[in-house]
C-alpha cells in the first residue's frame, strides 16, 4: 500500500537542507503541496536567507510537484502567522506540520552562557510550540491533522555538551504527551522523531566514514508514515541508516513500602523499586501513575 498525500498540504520547517529537505521532497513526490520553510541561517542561528528554501522548491517543481517557499523564523510570532497565512491563502487547508527547524550551541554546562541555553530552547521548543499553536485551530476545524516534532537521543538519553539542546528536545516530547490527549477528539495525531543522520548539525559529531550510511533520506520514511492517515499518536519513532525503533518512557512496577516509609527504607529497597522487568509499563497519561500506585497499596493491604 502506497502512502498517498495527494491534495494534502504539508508545512516542513527547516526544510532548506538536511532532514527537512528530504522530508519535503518525499511529501511532494507523494502528491502533497508543500510549504518549504527555512530561515536560511547558520548552524548557530545567525543570519538568514531564503535561497535554501527556494532551491528546494525548485527541486520539487522540476520533478512535477507543487511547493512554495517561506523564509520565516519559527520563533517569530509574525513570521509564523505569515507562514500559516501563506499556506491557507494558496491552498485553503493545512494537513501536516513537520517541526524540523533547529540550531546548535554546544558547550559543557560549566562553560555555557544562559543566552546559549535560552536561544536553543527558544528555537527547538518555542519554535515547535508556535507553528503548532498556529495550525491547531485550522486542524480542529478540519477534523484532521498530523503533527511531527523532532526530538533527539540527546534529549531522551543525554549527550555531553548538549544540556540546552537535550532540555529542549525532551521538552517537545512532554509537549506532545499532552496534545495527543487534547487532539484525539479532532483526529489530530502527534508523534516525535528521534533521528540519526549525517547533516550539517551532526557532521562534526560523527566519524567521516559514517556519512554514507547515515544519509538523511533514510530517516524520512519514519516521518512520512507518522504523518499519514493511518499513523498512531503519541509515539516516539527512532530512525537512521535504514533502522527504525520505538522509544518510550516507562515506569517500573515499584514497591509499596508503607505510610511510614523513611529515606532509609527507600535506599534499602532501591534495587526492587528500580527493577525493569515485564511489569514495567509505558503509561499513556499522568493519571495512570496514580492508578498503579493505588493498585500496589490495595494489593499490599489486602483490599
C-alpha positions as CSV (number, residue, x, y, z in Angstrom):
1,X,0.0,0.0,0.0
2,X,1.5,3.3,-1.1
3,X,1.1,6.2,1.3
4,X,-0.6,8.9,-0.8
5,X,-0.7,12.6,0.1
6,X,-2.5,13.8,-2.9
7,X,-4.3,17.1,-2.1
8,X,-2.7,17.2,1.3
9,X,-1.0,20.4,2.4
10,X,2.3,20.0,4.3
11,X,4.4,22.5,6.1
12,X,8.0,21.5,6.8
13,X,10.1,23.9,8.9
14,X,13.9,24.0,8.5
15,X,13.4,22.4,5.1
16,X,16.2,24.1,3.2
17,X,18.7,21.3,3.7
18,X,19.4,18.0,5.6
19,X,16.4,16.2,7.0
20,X,13.9,18.8,6.3
21,X,14.7,18.9,2.6
22,X,14.4,15.1,2.4
23,X,11.0,15.3,4.1
24,X,9.8,18.0,1.8
25,X,10.9,16.2,-1.3
26,X,9.3,12.9,-0.3
27,X,5.9,14.5,0.6
28,X,5.9,16.3,-2.7
29,X,6.7,13.1,-4.6
30,X,3.6,11.6,-2.9
31,X,1.4,14.3,-4.2
32,X,1.4,16.8,-1.3
33,X,1.5,20.6,-1.8
34,X,4.5,21.6,0.4
35,X,5.4,24.8,2.1
36,X,9.2,24.8,2.4
37,X,10.1,26.9,5.4
38,X,13.7,27.8,6.1
39,X,15.2,30.9,7.7
40,X,18.5,30.1,5.9
41,X,20.6,30.9,8.9
42,X,23.9,29.5,10.0
43,X,24.2,26.5,12.3
44,X,24.2,28.7,15.4
45,X,21.1,30.6,14.2
46,X,22.7,33.8,12.9
47,X,22.0,35.3,9.6
48,X,19.2,34.4,7.2
49,X,18.4,33.9,3.5
50,X,15.5,32.5,1.5
51,X,17.9,30.9,-1.0
52,X,17.9,27.4,0.6
53,X,14.1,27.2,0.7
54,X,13.8,28.5,-2.9
55,X,16.3,25.8,-4.1
56,X,14.2,23.0,-2.6
57,X,11.0,24.5,-4.1
58,X,12.8,24.5,-7.5
59,X,13.7,20.8,-7.0
60,X,10.1,19.9,-6.2
61,X,8.8,21.9,-9.2
62,X,11.4,20.3,-11.5
63,X,10.1,16.9,-10.5
64,X,6.5,18.0,-11.3
65,X,5.4,18.8,-7.8
66,X,3.9,21.8,-6.2
67,X,5.6,23.9,-3.5
68,X,6.1,27.4,-2.2
69,X,9.0,28.8,-0.2
70,X,8.8,30.6,3.2
71,X,11.7,32.3,5.0
72,X,10.1,33.0,8.4
73,X,11.8,32.2,11.7
74,X,9.8,29.7,13.7
75,X,10.5,31.8,16.8
76,X,8.9,34.9,15.4
77,X,5.2,35.3,16.0
78,X,4.5,37.4,13.0
79,X,6.7,35.2,10.8
80,X,4.8,32.1,11.9
81,X,1.5,33.8,11.3
82,X,2.7,34.8,7.8
83,X,3.8,31.2,7.0
84,X,0.4,29.8,8.0
85,X,-1.5,32.5,6.1
86,X,0.7,31.9,3.1
87,X,-0.3,28.2,3.2
88,X,-4.0,29.0,3.7
89,X,-4.1,31.7,1.0
90,X,-2.5,29.3,-1.5
91,X,-4.2,26.0,-0.6
92,X,-7.0,26.6,1.8
93,X,-6.0,24.0,4.4
94,X,-3.1,22.5,6.3
95,X,-3.0,18.8,6.9
96,X,0.5,18.2,8.1
97,X,3.1,20.1,10.1
98,X,6.6,18.8,10.5
99,X,8.5,20.7,13.1
100,X,12.1,20.2,12.0
101,X,13.9,23.5,12.3
102,X,16.8,23.6,14.8
103,X,20.2,25.1,15.8
104,X,23.1,24.0,18.0
105,X,25.2,25.9,20.5
106,X,27.1,23.1,22.1
107,X,29.3,23.7,25.3
108,X,29.8,21.9,28.5
109,X,27.3,23.2,31.1
110,X,30.2,24.9,33.1
111,X,31.1,27.0,30.1
112,X,27.6,27.5,28.7
113,X,26.1,31.0,28.9
114,X,22.4,31.4,29.8
115,X,22.0,33.1,26.4
116,X,23.2,29.9,24.7
117,X,20.6,27.9,26.7
118,X,17.7,30.2,26.2
119,X,18.4,30.6,22.4
120,X,18.5,26.8,21.8
121,X,15.4,26.2,23.9
122,X,13.6,29.1,22.1
123,X,14.3,27.6,18.6
124,X,13.6,24.0,19.4
125,X,10.8,24.2,22.0
126,X,9.1,27.5,21.2
127,X,9.9,27.0,17.6
128,X,7.8,23.9,17.8
129,X,5.1,25.4,20.0
130,X,4.5,28.5,17.8
131,X,3.8,26.8,14.5
132,X,1.8,24.1,16.3
133,X,-0.3,26.7,18.0
134,X,-0.9,28.5,14.7
135,X,-2.1,25.4,12.8
136,X,-4.1,23.9,15.8
137,X,-7.4,25.8,15.2
138,X,-7.2,25.0,11.5
139,X,-6.8,21.3,12.1
140,X,-9.5,21.3,14.7
141,X,-11.9,22.9,12.3
142,X,-11.0,20.4,9.6
143,X,-11.3,17.5,12.0
144,X,-7.9,16.3,10.8
145,X,-4.2,17.0,11.4
146,X,-0.9,15.3,11.7
147,X,2.0,17.0,13.6
148,X,5.5,15.8,13.9
149,X,8.0,17.1,16.4
150,X,11.7,16.4,16.3
151,X,13.3,15.1,19.5
152,X,16.8,13.6,19.8
153,X,18.7,10.9,21.6
154,X,20.4,13.8,23.4
155,X,17.0,14.6,25.0
156,X,15.9,11.0,25.5
157,X,19.3,9.8,26.9
158,X,21.7,12.7,27.2
159,X,24.9,13.8,25.4
160,X,27.9,15.6,26.7
161,X,27.9,19.3,25.9
162,X,24.2,19.5,24.9
163,X,22.3,20.3,28.1
164,X,20.5,23.1,26.3
165,X,19.7,21.0,23.2
166,X,18.7,18.0,25.4
167,X,16.4,20.0,27.6
168,X,14.6,21.4,24.5
169,X,14.4,18.0,22.8
170,X,12.9,16.3,25.8
171,X,10.6,19.3,26.2
172,X,8.9,18.6,22.8
173,X,8.1,15.1,24.0
174,X,6.4,16.4,27.1
175,X,4.6,18.9,24.8
176,X,3.0,16.2,22.6
177,X,2.3,13.9,25.5
178,X,-0.5,16.4,26.5
179,X,-1.5,17.4,23.0
180,X,-2.1,13.8,21.9
181,X,-4.9,13.7,24.5
182,X,-6.3,17.1,23.6
183,X,-6.2,16.5,19.9
184,X,-7.7,13.0,19.9
185,X,-11.3,14.0,19.5
186,X,-10.5,16.1,16.4
187,X,-8.4,13.4,14.7
188,X,-5.1,15.3,15.3
189,X,-2.3,12.9,15.8
190,X,1.1,14.0,17.2
191,X,4.3,12.0,17.1
192,X,8.1,12.6,17.7
193,X,11.1,11.7,15.6
194,X,14.5,10.8,17.1
195,X,16.7,10.8,14.0
196,X,20.3,9.6,13.5
197,X,21.6,11.3,10.3
198,X,24.6,12.9,8.8
199,X,23.6,16.6,8.4
200,X,25.1,20.0,8.8
201,X,24.2,19.8,12.5
202,X,25.8,16.5,13.2
203,X,28.7,16.2,10.8
204,X,31.3,17.4,13.4
205,X,29.9,14.9,15.9
206,X,30.3,11.8,13.8
207,X,33.2,9.9,12.2
208,X,33.6,10.7,8.5
209,X,33.1,7.1,7.5
210,X,29.5,7.3,8.8
211,X,28.4,9.8,6.2
212,X,27.5,7.2,3.6
213,X,25.4,5.1,6.0
214,X,23.6,7.9,7.7
215,X,22.1,9.8,4.7
216,X,19.1,11.9,5.9
217,X,16.8,10.4,3.3
218,X,16.9,7.2,5.3
219,X,15.1,8.9,8.2
220,X,12.3,10.4,6.1
221,X,10.2,7.2,5.8
222,X,9.6,7.4,9.5
223,X,8.2,10.9,9.2
224,X,6.0,10.2,6.2
225,X,4.5,7.2,7.9
226,X,3.9,9.1,11.2
227,X,2.2,11.9,9.2
228,X,-0.1,9.6,7.2
229,X,-3.8,9.0,7.7
230,X,-3.1,5.7,9.4
231,X,-0.5,7.0,11.8
232,X,-0.6,6.2,15.5
233,X,-0.4,9.1,18.0
234,X,1.8,9.9,21.0
235,X,4.7,7.8,19.8
236,X,8.4,8.3,19.5
237,X,10.0,6.8,16.4
238,X,13.8,6.5,16.1
239,X,15.3,6.3,12.6
240,X,18.7,6.2,11.0
241,X,20.7,4.2,8.4
242,X,17.6,2.1,7.5
243,X,16.9,1.1,11.1
244,X,13.7,2.0,12.8
245,X,12.8,1.6,16.5
246,X,10.2,2.9,19.0
247,X,11.3,4.7,22.2
248,X,9.1,5.1,25.3
249,X,9.2,6.5,28.8
250,X,8.5,3.6,31.1
251,X,7.7,3.2,34.8
252,X,8.7,0.2,36.9
253,X,6.1,-1.6,38.9
254,X,7.6,-0.2,42.0
255,X,7.0,-1.2,45.6
256,X,4.7,-0.1,48.4
257,X,6.8,0.4,51.5
258,X,4.2,1.9,53.7
259,X,2.8,5.2,55.1
260,X,5.7,5.5,57.5
261,X,8.4,4.9,54.9
262,X,11.8,6.6,55.5
263,X,14.6,7.6,53.2
264,X,16.5,4.6,54.6
265,X,13.6,2.3,53.6
266,X,13.8,3.7,50.0
267,X,17.6,3.0,50.0
268,X,17.2,-0.5,51.3
269,X,14.5,-1.3,48.6
270,X,16.0,0.6,45.7
271,X,17.0,-2.5,43.7
272,X,13.5,-3.7,43.7
273,X,11.9,-0.3,43.2
274,X,14.1,0.3,40.1
275,X,14.0,-3.1,38.6
276,X,12.9,-3.1,34.9
277,X,11.1,-6.3,34.1
278,X,7.9,-7.4,32.4
279,X,5.9,-5.4,34.9
280,X,7.4,-2.1,33.7
281,X,4.9,-0.1,31.6
282,X,4.8,2.8,29.2
283,X,2.0,4.9,30.5
284,X,-0.3,6.9,28.3
285,X,-1.3,9.8,30.6
286,X,-0.4,11.1,34.1
287,X,-3.5,9.6,35.8
288,X,-2.2,6.1,35.1
289,X,0.7,6.6,37.5
290,X,-1.8,7.2,40.4
291,X,-3.8,4.2,39.3
292,X,-0.7,2.0,39.5
293,X,0.3,3.4,42.9
294,X,-3.1,2.6,44.4
295,X,-3.1,-0.9,42.9
296,X,0.1,-1.6,44.8
297,X,-1.4,-0.2,48.0
298,X,-4.5,-2.2,47.7
299,X,-2.6,-5.4,47.0
300,X,-0.3,-4.8,50.0
301,X,-3.2,-4.1,52.3
302,X,-5.4,-7.0,51.0
303,X,-8.2,-4.7,49.8
